Amino acid sequence: MSNRTVVYAAGVLLLTRDEPRKFLLMRHSDRWDLPKGHAEKGEHAYQTALREMEEETGISASEVQLDPGFRYRSTYEVTYRKQPGEVFEKRVTFFLGWIDRPVDIICTEHPESGWIQWHPPHQIQAQAIDPLLQAVAEYLEGSKTEG
């Protein structure tokens, strides 16, 4: 990447413990994405991820257990409508969050959400989501062989 202004963000891939496993996606106007958002000053990535998850879904952080063995970082270029012509370097940290079962979502920032069946490989959004889902699939497969 170049000498662009860096924007930090974090999110959670919520995955159910109960079988069949499902994961949560939030619908934006033009794509599906995970609960995530920009970091506030002085916030650690996991704090940002849990705060954004609560704000966007209504799921309390106390209902979710972040997997200590998984963290995924993604860096890509973005533009924002409020700052046309300026390109930013976005650095996102994703955590794997375990939840017992799919719960009802209170959509506060997105038109809809959905619990999607976990059957990798997934093709949802090539730039940011698909590589994360692949990394989670590999992590879970590795966890099976170690246990």
Secondary structure, DSSP 8 states (H G I E B T S, - for coil): --S--EEEEEEEEEEESSSS-EEEEEE-SS-EE-SEEE--TT--HHHHHHHHHHHHH---GGG-EEEEEEEEEEEEEEEETTEEEEEEEEEEEEEEEEESS------SSSSEEEEEE--SS--S-TTTHHHHHHHHHHHHHHHHHH-
